[in-house]
Amino acid sequence: PNFAGLLLGITNGLGNISSILAPLVAGFVVTDETSKEQWMVIFYICAATFFFGNLMFLMFGTAEVQPWNNTLEEIEKSSDDENLSTQDDDIRDGRLAKVM
């Protein structure tokens, strides 16, 4: 894939937003650090976030190469390949002879 590095950078950048928000949310939800119930809320928030992200991947993710992956050179090459002759060619004695 031609854009793997770019896509990885974007997804890691967005994914790291959670590392900024997690302490803020935990500080807001957990007022008593010894309370199991408050920490369970944090656990459920994290579990729901991961579940939602995985669900989106399962619904919309695919292993097929996307059309926007092709570079301009590959597109031009494939259009040139379509214009090639479909007749069978045979090379004998270093000369090109048409096979009828």
N, C-alpha and C positions, 0 to 999 in steps of 0.2 A: 504493500500500500504506500502510495506516494505521500500521503498526508498523515502518516502514523505519528510522527513526532509532534506535529502541530496539534493533532487531536488529543494526544496524551498530555501535552502541556495545558490545553484548555480544561480537560477533565480533572487533572490534578489541581489546577488553580481553583476550580469551582469546588472540588472535594475538600481542599484545605480551608475553605470558608467555615466548614463545620468545626475545625480545630480552634477557630476563633470564637465561634458562637457557643460551643459546648460549655466552657467555663462560665460564660455569662448566664446561660440558661440554668446551669447547676447552681450558681450563686443566687439566682432568683427563686428557684423551686425549693432548694434545701436551705431551710432556716435553722434546723437543728441537725447537726452533723451526726448525731447518734440515732436518728430516726430511720428505721428500716423502710418505713412506708414512703418517706420522701425520696430515698435512694432508689426504691422500686419504681417510682414515677420517672426518674432519670433513666433507669434501665429500659422501661417501656418506650420512652421517647426515642432512645437510641435504636431499640429493636424495630420500632415502626419506621424510622428513617431508613435503616438498612433494608427492611422488607419492601418498602416502597421503591427504593432504587433498584433492587433486584427484580421486582415485578415489572418495572418499566423496561428493563433489559430483556426480560423473557417475552414481553409483549411486542416490543419493537426492534430488538436486536436481531441481527442476521449475520451469517458468515459469507454472504454473497458479496462479490466485489461490486461496489456502487459505480454508476456511470460517471460520476464526478471525479472518480479516481484517475481516469485516463487523462494523460497529458495531451497537449495539442499535437505533439509529434506522433503519439500512438494513434490519435484520431485520424491524422493525415495519412499515416501508414496503412491503417485499415481501409480508408477510402481508396487509396492507391491499389491495394490488393483486390478490391472489388472490380477494378477496371482492367485487371489482367485477362489475357486470353484464356478461354476455357478449353481450347483445342489441345489435344495431346501432342506433345512434341517429342521427337526421338532423335538422339544424337548418335550418329554412326560415323566412324572415321574422322571425328573432329568436326563434322559438318552437321548442321541442323536440317533434319528432314521431317516434313509433315507426315504424320501417320493418318492414313485415310480410313 
